[in-house]
Amino acid sequence: MKALKDDKENKESKVGAAAGEALTAVGSWPSRTRAFLGDVRAETKRVTWPSMRQIQATTVVVIITVFIFGAYLGILDWVYTRVIGAILRWGQ
């Protein structure tokens, strides 16, 4: 009987400890958020930002690449559609 009582008290103390930890975590949220945002600001100041010319050049490269791949995949789609259509018509 005593073992059951000790077990119950042990579970209750674990629940109470977990609740205390949860309240501590919730209570420290504003300070952790403030510290995180301070770290983000400090890290952002150390970033080497690209120039406007570099941004424009890489944007043009991306747009051209997208059009090339789009055309390539469009041509492949057209060819495969024709080939599979011919195979299906031949099988009838």
Buried (B, 14 or more C-beta within 10 A) or exposed (E): EEEEEEEEEEEEEEEEEEEEEEEEEEEEEEEEEEEEEEEEEEEEEEEEEEEEEEEEEEEEEEEEEEEEEEEEEEEEEEEEEEEEEEEEEEEE
